[in-house]
Amino acid sequence: MVYLLYAAQSQLTHFSLPHSQFLLDLANIAVASALLTFSFAAIALFLFRRRARELMLLYFALSCFLYAARMLANCSLVHPLFHQPDTFWVYVNWFITCTILVPFTLFFHQVVGENLKKYVRWMVYAQSVFAILGIVGAAFGKHQSLLGFANNFVVLATTVTGTLLFLAGSRGSASRANREVRVFVGGFLVWGLFVVHANFLGLKILHGRNVEFVGFFVFVCCLAYISLNRIFANEQRLLAINKELEIARNIQASILPRNVPTFAGLEIAARYAPMSAVAGDFYDFLPVDEKHLGILVADVTGHGVPAALIAAMLKVAFAGQIAHTHDPARVLTSLNQALCGKFEEHFVTAAYLFVDLQKGILRYAAAGHPPLLLASKETGSVVELQENGLMLGLFPEAAYSFVELPIASGTRSLLYTDGLIESSNAQREEFGKSRCKQFLQDHAHLPAAGFADRLLDSIATFSGHTSGRTQEDDITILVLDFQ
């Protein structure tokens, strides 16, 4: 743009241009330079805001770019720099004239309330149809005066319609959206007055010089205010959301056990890998004494804050089951009754395991949860233990039962959520229970903690999490080694 200003000044020695017209052309070039700067800045801001991109920045940039291009195309000082015939500049001007209203109206669409968006969309459709007809008509040699009259009509109709929508949208509370609409329409009306003046000049109703760019510059300043105000408001909202998520993450971390309980003859390892800051997986322990322990693993449907809140409810409900930890069926029944009626779109799958080291037995019950896996170091076999009832939180009258089995020394028990076996790779192939069983057989020599870490690493490698692929679900693993 500095080059354009310098080149335009050098053209003064080659053209017999009136001094007033020369100054007007210089003003046009200066305003066009500012508009192009606004356009490039808006595009850069849009590209750098990866997490919360605003479409209005693109529409703002396109509007500024088109208008600046038209200003330069109409500037007599610029024409000699590109060595194009006069007809070229006429067609450039007409192409931009036909299309320039569309990005403006799309910007307006981002500002107005939901109740007015459909009317603005119809404006965009009408302007798009006119743009296509106008460009095609010019290509086929339709008379310029007729096309110009049609354009004047579209511009005036857009101004009137935008004003009416502004009046309709301004009713009610003075919200931020209404303030943005008022700023937009206020700037548009200022520009509209200059546009009307320019159209009257074109129709020979008035005489003088076209200074429409002054009104447009005012309008652009209004658009810039709206864009920056929207971006600032979004940044504030994102900061507030991130702060709330951090609080939720800390709360959720506080409801998970800080340490696993220690028992003679039992080694426990727990691993928790959420897919996001807050998750729906949950596990907890209810130690009765040094020989008896209740263990719960649960998975709330969905992710994020709602699932985490339900997990917190489950924590409170489970803490009240200390009196009948020995009865898995009763534990799940009580949890189901505590959760039913509290939410509509979520449910909970859960598995409860009662460990009796004194008698050497396990009692197991589940509610729509993946089966417990038991691996024997002595025989190398892996078996599934499945005693499922209905999911928690949906059916108040759901009944549950448990299975009891003796536990031998050297047995490894694996409790987990479905994020373990449903982890998939780039080919959409799941890790699955068969791979999990094979992993149990192949790594029986590892201690519980080492086994849990190696299993998580294997899942991450299989699913591509180590190479940047996003984790698709929460993963919780509880490993129990009976010695």
Disulfide bonds with the S-S distance in Angstrom:
none
